[in-house]
Amino acid sequence: MLELIDICFEKDNKKILNNINLKIDDKSFIAITGPNGSGKSTLAKIIMGIEKPNSGKILFNGTDITNLNIDERANLGISFAFQQPVRFKGITIYDILKLASHNKKLTKQEACHVLRKVGICAEEYLNRELNSSLSGGELKRIEIATVLLRQSKLNIFDEPEAGIDLWSFNNLINIFQKMHNDNQASLIITHQERILNIADKIILIKNGKIDYFGSKKAIIENICANCPNEGGCDYECC
């Protein structure tokens, strides 16, 4: 489905990604983890077309998408959920859900159904604007709802657990599992072990390079063997 070939990216004379080579099969559930500042979010943005690589090639279902913009990649079936969702003044939640579903006739009942999946009391939210009156966690859940409605071939999530309460996080795990069962491919940047546990494979990125790509067990053992946190971290070894 997705192939990255020798992807390099620099910004402000700093090398952020260094010769990334990666193949992701369709229907895969891949989690990306690693230290802060290692290049995880940058890699996701390059796949979506938000950032452009300095060199290398990106293939999606055999098509070279390296020079395609965000809209063109979205039309091919790639969706992206930001770590910090954007706000849209003057656009209601119902409007954004209709846009995401490509269905202007999306009923309020259907919109409420998808909002409930992400832990939102739907009827109270449909006519609210996507502005500063919403918390970061609420915006995150709404954005995840738009990804669900798109039913894309590849869904990219940048730390979807950020700002999510425990009840909604449990729902989020169920959503990811259902997407996997429905044969939708997902690429998720996360530090949460519960998400790592349900991934087919895990990518560990360090210093802009893929350090490991394989099973959860092998990567967690590597993380824990080199854990710098004397007081513990998010992984089961601590």
Helices and strands as residue ranges (DSSP letters): E 2-11, E 14-24, E 29-33, H 40-48, E 55-60, E 63-64, H 70-76, E 78-81, E 88-92, H 93-101, H 108-117, G 122-124, E 129-130, H 136-150, E 154-158, H 166-181, E 185-189, H 193-198, E 201-206, E 209-214, H 216-225
